[in-house]
Amino acid sequence: MNSRQLQFISRASEMAIPNAEILARTSVEIGREFGEACSIGTILKLESFCERLHHFLNFIVLAEMALQEHAVDISCALGDVKRRIFDGVEAADAALQSRNMPLVGVILTRSLGAIFLEYRNLGGHLVTCFQSGSQEDAA
């Protein structure tokens, strides 16, 4: 990756933590709605959630690639987050396909919501990693 791409990922890493928190809250909110009574509004919220999730996953993939050589432990942790999110999404999709809305709610609330909250700690390490890398580049 070139320095411009790394700068973009570095700036994005600072925004990823609040975005993960928003994804966690939204996931729990939508999950509760699926558990209680799924409506068109719930489906529309899910669609918006999926768009935000798509952007978050793009960031995770780029950051994972950027750190493969310089911070292997963080890169591997990002890969784990990515796999856990994909597993949760696949499970939610299977539940949606079988029209098991309460199960969709459980997956969104307990599985995906927890993953996004856990990202906060990793995200903090990621920001620190990029900040220390940019300070080394400036020296």
C-alpha positions in Angstrom: 0.0 0.0 0.0 1.2 3.5 -0.7 1.5 6.3 1.9 -1.7 7.9 0.7 -3.7 4.7 1.3 -2.1 4.3 4.7 -3.1 7.8 5.7 -6.7 7.2 4.6 -6.8 4.0 6.7 -5.2 5.8 9.6 -7.8 8.5 9.6 -10.6 5.9 9.1 -9.3 3.9 12.1 -10.2 6.9 14.4 -13.8 6.9 13.0 -14.2 3.1 13.2 -14.6 3.0 17.0 -17.7 5.3 17.1 -19.0 3.5 14.0 -18.7 0.2 15.7 -20.5 1.6 18.7 -23.3 2.8 16.4 -23.4 -0.6 14.7 -23.7 -2.3 18.2 -26.6 -0.1 19.3 -28.4 -0.4 16.0 -27.9 -4.2 15.9 -29.4 -4.5 19.4 -32.3 -2.1 18.5 -33.1 -4.0 15.3 -32.7 -7.3 17.0 -35.2 -6.4 19.7 -37.7 -5.3 17.0 -37.2 -8.6 15.2 -37.8 -10.5 18.5 -41.0 -8.5 19.2 -42.7 -7.8 16.0 -41.0 -7.4 12.6 -42.4 -4.6 10.5 -41.5 -2.9 7.2 -39.8 -0.2 9.3 -37.6 -3.0 10.9 -36.7 -4.3 7.5 -35.8 -0.8 6.3 -33.6 -0.3 9.4 -31.9 -3.6 8.7 -31.2 -2.4 5.1 -29.6 0.8 6.4 -27.6 -1.2 9.0 -26.3 -3.5 6.3 -25.0 -0.5 4.3 -23.1 0.8 7.4 -21.9 -2.7 8.1 -20.6 -3.0 4.5 -18.5 0.2 4.9 -17.2 -1.1 8.3 -16.1 -4.4 6.8 -14.4 -2.6 3.9 -12.4 -0.7 6.5 -11.6 -3.9 8.4 -10.3 -5.6 5.3 -8.1 -2.6 4.3 -6.7 -2.2 7.8 -6.0 -6.0 8.0 -4.1 -5.9 4.7 -2.2 -2.7 5.7 -1.0 -4.3 8.9 -0.1 -7.8 7.7 3.7 -7.0 7.6 4.1 -4.5 10.4 1.6 -5.5 13.1 0.8 -9.1 12.6 -1.1 -9.6 15.9 -3.5 -6.7 15.1 -3.9 -7.8 11.6 -4.8 -11.3 12.8 -7.3 -9.9 15.3 -8.9 -7.9 12.6 -9.2 -11.0 10.5 -10.9 -12.7 13.5 -13.4 -9.8 13.8 -14.1 -10.0 10.1 -14.7 -13.8 10.2 -17.0 -13.5 13.3 -19.0 -10.8 11.6 -19.3 -12.9 8.5 -20.4 -15.9 10.5 -23.0 -13.7 12.3 -24.3 -12.3 9.0 -24.5 -15.8 7.5 -26.5 -17.1 10.5 -28.8 -14.1 10.4 -29.3 -14.6 6.6 -30.2 -18.3 7.1 -32.7 -17.3 9.9 -34.2 -14.7 7.6 -34.5 -17.2 4.7 -36.3 -19.6 7.0 -38.5 -16.7 8.3 -37.3 -17.3 11.9 -37.5 -13.6 13.0 -37.0 -14.3 16.7 -33.7 -16.0 15.8 -32.7 -13.1 13.6 -33.3 -10.9 16.7 -31.1 -13.1 18.9 -28.3 -13.1 16.4 -28.4 -9.3 16.0 -28.7 -8.6 19.7 -26.3 -11.1 21.2 -23.8 -12.1 18.5 -23.3 -9.1 16.2 -23.9 -6.5 18.9 -21.3 -8.1 21.1 -18.7 -8.2 18.3 -19.0 -4.5 17.6 -18.7 -3.6 21.3 -15.6 -5.8 21.6 -14.1 -4.0 18.6 -13.6 -0.9 20.8 -10.6 -2.3 22.5 -9.0 -3.6 19.3 -9.8 -0.3 17.6 -7.9 1.6 20.3 -4.9 -0.6 19.6 -5.3 0.0 15.9 -5.4 3.8 16.3 -2.3 3.6 18.4 -0.5 1.4 15.9 -1.2 3.9 13.1 -0.3 6.9 15.2 3.1 5.3 16.1 3.7 4.4 12.5 3.0 7.9 11.3 5.3 9.4 14.0 8.1 7.0 12.8 7.5 8.1 9.2 7.7 11.8 10.2 11.1 11.2 12.0 
